């Protein structure tokens, strides 16, 4: 495991991959993390595997050797959609979710300069996404028994 010299803490690393670049074990680990967060922890029975993963670019966040978080980016017709944002329980409360969003926004500005970003956020995370420049664009609505809101961020000019 790689640790930072300054703190001795495990190093945080980001890996971006198209779905077809992921190994079977990497796909398993990605889907396992999402299922643990969205289905088991939130006690929400829904089709977590929704058919959108093959066209998405996937960000996986590692803390040392642990898969700490993930999200996906899909190039939509009117905007770039960021979704399936999950942080493993053991890695919450340490700023890893914010670090992952900063990396996602950096990547989107580089690959999709000028394009707006949209998310369907769980309503209780409105302030979290607001800190990253997202603005609420809908009233709360129910999605699989959990209150959600739509949020949008104006595109960055790029790198």
Secondary structure by P-SEA (a helix, b strand, c coil): cccccccccbbbbbbbbccccccaaaaaaaaaaaaacccccccccccccccccccbbbbbbbccccccccccccccccbbbbccccccccccccaaaaaaaaaaaaaaaaccccbbbbbbccccaaaaaaaabbbbcccccccccbbbbbbbbcccccc
